[in-house]
Amino acid sequence: MSVTKDATTNRWMSQIRVTDWTGKIIHKKKRGFPTKKEALQWERDFISQSTGSLGMTFKDFIELYMKDMEQRLKPSTVANKRFLVDLKVTPFFGKIPLQEIKATDIRKWQNNLTAYRDENGKPYSQTYLKTINNQLTAIFNYAVKYYGLKENPCHKAGSMGKKKADEMLFWTKDEFHSFIESMKDRPASYAIFMTMYYTGIREGELLALTPADIDLEKKTLTVNKSYQRLNGKDVITSPKTPKSNRTIPISDRLCECIKEYSSQCYELQPTDRLFPYNKSFLYREMERGCKLSGVTRIRVHDIRHSHASLLVEMGCSPLLIAERLGHEKVQTTMDTYSHLYPNKQVEVARQLDSIMP
């Protein structure tokens, strides 16, 4: 290690050579430190991170964690993970050495988040709190498994939030009809929300659709990719899960809607994106349509729930709904939508009465 001062700039420079945890020798030089203390601190942090020492700060460990995740997860998943961690986790734990984070620190962090209220007095949703907590738990599980951390402090601290919202928001048929009427002045928006409501596909799946994915003769829509906007670039990836690759039968009415919209698109090619927009466009149009129609504002993703609710009302089985939505397991469908099915216990009892001697 070597820390020297540049007489010309009056700034400090550090040169360091270490052997990382893989056995590779790394030579690193960094200039521009205003004080010797900062240069020495940078050296200590660099050594900890390079050697995989549990004395590294949480912030440095996150960089190692994210680099590994980049090799194993989709770019969109990594981007979402990093956004959430940078926003809600690192500001609290960033400067603390990884091995010094205790269950009491986790509890304080959880309490800060659960006590939060926005300008309207609204707290974070229970599902959002659960998602954040799961991210931190996964990070410490990784440290335990690959870096020898003795235990995961999140396990002692307990969880926060809920996996499922207390109330699922969705539109009834009448509400959707009111909403879609307000979209008729914009053909693209009309076709987008008609497709989402009558197929239940996810936002990314919708935005990745091409004319080649729509077979108007067989009346099918094929899902085999997903769209994300990452770092200013359009990124097409595989769908969320293997089961998300699916072919969905669509109605004559939806076929006509897509056909009419496509005919208005200039020189649309089979491999072009059918809806060349991003998720922000969907959110803005959703907001506009709700204001014009007066229907309850729900999330764009809740249109998928609205489709599931429509199928339940039509008497479709959980298996059929799971196949249509691309769920990995029927149990996922049951866990999510079982409360929408009518309770037929009384009807069963009456039928048993009729066959008993």
N, C-alpha and C positions, 0 to 999 in steps of 0.2 A: 504494500500500500504506500502511496505517496501523495501528500497534499502540499502543493506549492502555490506561491502567490506571484501573479504576473505584475511586474512593476509598471508596465505600460498602462494596463487597464485597471490596476488596483483590485483585481478580482482573483478569487482562488480557483485552483484546478485540482481535480483528483484523478490519479491513475491507479488502476487496481487490476490485479490478476488473481483469479480464483479458480478452483476446480469445482464445477457444478455437481449436482447429485447424480449425473450420468457418468461422471469421470472426465468430462470434457473441460479443457482449460479455456477460460474466457478472459480476454483482455479488454478492459473498458476504460475510456477516458471521458471526462465530462468537465466543461469549463463554465465560468460565469457565476460562481457562488460569491455572494457579497461578503460572507464571513467564513472563517476557517471552521467554525462550529457546524455550519450547514453542510460544508463539504465532507466533514467527518461523519455526519449523520447520514448523508447519502451513501457513503461507503458501507456503513453498518447495515443499512436497509438493503443495499445491493447484495452484500454477502449473505444475509439471511434468506433473501429470495432465491439466489442462485444455488445455495446449498440445500434448500428445502428445510431450513431451520424453522421450528415452531415459534421461534422468537421474532419472526417477521411480523410486520403489522398486518392487520386484517386486510387493508387496502392492497398491500403487495400480494397477499395470498389470493385475493380475488383475481388479480391479473393472471396468475398461474392457472387458476381454476378455469377462467374464461378461455385461455389458450387451448386447454385440453378439450373443453366443450366444443370449441370451434371445429375440431376434427371429428366430432361424433354427432353433432346435432345440426339441424337445418339452420341456415343463416338467419331466417326469420325468428326461429326459436331462441337462438343465441342473442339476437338483437333485443327481443322482448325481455329476456332474462337480465341482460346487462342494464337495460333501461330501468327496470324495477329495482335492481340491487343498487345502482348508482343513485337512484332517487330516494329510496326509503331505508336502505340498510347501511351502506358505506358511510354516509354522513354521521351516523351514530357510533359505529364501531371502527371506522377507518384507521385511526391512529393507535388503537390498542393492539399490543402483541397478541397473536392468535391464541397462544396457550394461556393467556391471562383472562380471557373472556369467560365469565362465570354465569351460572344460571340466574343469579341476581341481576346481572347486566341485561340478560335476555328479558327478564320480567320488566325491568325499567323501560326497555325499548318497546315492549308490547303495551305497557301502560300508556306510554306517550302516544302511540298510534290509536289505541282505543279511546283515549280522551280527546282526540282531535275533533274539531268542529269547523266547518267552513263558514263563510260570511253569512250564510243562511241558517247556521246552526245545525247543519247536517253532518253526521259522522261518516267515516268510511263504511262501505257495505261489509257485511259479515263475510261474504265470499271473497272480497278483495283482501281483507285482513288474513283470511286463511291462505290465500295465494302467496302473500308476502311471507308469512310464517313458514310455509312449505319451502320457499326458496332458501331461506336461512338454514332450515333444517338440512336440506340437501347439501349445502355448502359445508356444513360441519360433518355430515356423514362422509363426504369426500375426504375431508382432512383426517378423519379417523381411519378410513380405509387405506389411504395412499400415503399419508404423511406421519402416521403414528400418533396422532392426537389421542390422548388417553380415553376421553369420552366426549360425547356430544352434549353440550350444555343445554341445548333445546329440549332434550328428553326430560331433564329434571324440571325445567321451567314450565313445561306443559304447553299446550297449543293455544291459539286464539282464533276467533272467527268460526265460520261454519262452512262446510263443503257445499251445501245447497242453500239457496236463498229461501227465506220463510215463505215468500210469495213469488210465484213465477208470472211474469208479465207476458201477455199475448193478446192478439186481436181476435175478436169473433169475426165470423163471416161478414156481418153487417158493417163492422168497423173497418174491415179491409176494403169492402166495396166503397165506402165513403172516401177512404184515403185514396184509392186508386183512381177514382173519378177526378180528383184534384191533380193527377199526374198526366192527364190526357193532353195537356198543352205541350208536353215535352216527350216525344216518342221514345227516346232512350230511357228516360226515367220510368216511363210506363212499362216498357218491356222488361226492365231490370226488376222492378218490384213484383210484376206478374210472375216472372220466372222464379224469384225467390220464394214467394208465397205458395206457389203451386208445385214446387219441387222440394223445398226445404234445404236447398244447398247452402253451404257456408259462403261468406262474403268473398274469401280468397278463391274459392272454387268458381263462383260466378264470374269474377273478374278475369279468370284464366280461360274461360270458354272461348272456343273458336268455332267458326261455321262448320268445320269438319266434325265437331263434337255433337252436332245436331243432325239427326236423321229424320227429316220430315216425312219420309215415306213409311218408315217403321215406327215413327212417332216415339223416338227415344232421345234422351239427353245423356251423354257419357261424361262422367267426371274422372279425370285421370291426372290432374295437375292443380296447382294453386298459385295464386299471384300475391306478391308482396312488393311494397315499395321500400327499399332499404338503401340508406345513404345516397338518396337522390337517383337511384337506379331501379328499373323494373326487373324483378327477379321472379322467375318461374321455377317452382319446386314440385316435388311429388306431393300428393295430398297428405292430410294430417296423419292418417294411419293406413295400413294395407287395405282394410275393409272400406276405406273411403273411395277406393277405386271401384266404381259401380256404374251401371247403366240404368237410368230411371225412365220408365214409361211416362209419357206426357200426354195431356189431353188434346183433342182437336182444337179447342179454343186457344190453348197456349201455342200450339203449332202455328196457327194463323197469326197470332200476335208476333211471334219471332220472325215469321216469314215476312210480314208487313214491315217490321222494323229493319230487317236485313236489306230489303229492297231499297230503302232510303239511304243506305250507307254507300258512299262513293267508292267504286272499285274494290269492294270487300273481297279479300282473298281467303281461301279455305283455312290458312294457318294464321290469319290475322286475329287479334283479340276482338271478339264480338262486341265487348263493352270496354273500350279503351279509356277507362277512368281509374281512379284510386278510391280508397275507402273514405277519404275525406269528402269526396263527391257524394257518396251514398249517404253520409251523415247529414250533409247540407240539404240534400233533396228530401230526406226523411223529415227533417225539421220543417222545411217549407210545406210539405204535404200535410203534416199534422196541424200546422197553423191554418192552412186553407180549409181543411176539412173539419177541424175541431175535434178530431179523435185523440185519445190519450197518447201521449208521447211515450214510445217504448224504444229500446235499443234496436239497431239494425239486426243484431243477432237474434233478437226475440221474434223476428219474422220466422225463423226456423222453428221456434217453439210454437208459433201460431199454426204452422203447417202440421206439426205433430198433433196439436189440439184438434185441428180439422179432421185428421185421419182417425183419431179416437172417436170423435163425434160420428164419423161415418161407419164405425164399428170394426175398423181394421185391427188385426191382431198385433201384439207387440213384436212378433217376428217380422211381419211385413214392414212395420214402421222402422225397425232396426235396419233392415236391408235398404230401405229407401233413404234413410238418413246417413247410412254408412257407419253405424256404430259397430265397434269391435265385438261387443257381446250384447245379447238380448237383455241381460241383466242391467246394462247401462240404460237401456230404454225404460225398463221397469222402474229403476231407481229414480229416473228423471221425470217420468210421466205417469206413474201408477196412480197418483192422486186425481188424475183427470178421468180415470175410468169410473163409471157409476158403481156404487156398492150394491151388489145383487144378492146379499146374504138372505134378505127377507124373501126374495123370490125363490131362492134355492129351498128354503124351509117350506114354502108353500108347495113346491113341486114334490118334495119328499112326503109331505102330508098326503098328496093325491095318490101315491103309490103304496103307502103303508096299509097293511091289512086292518 
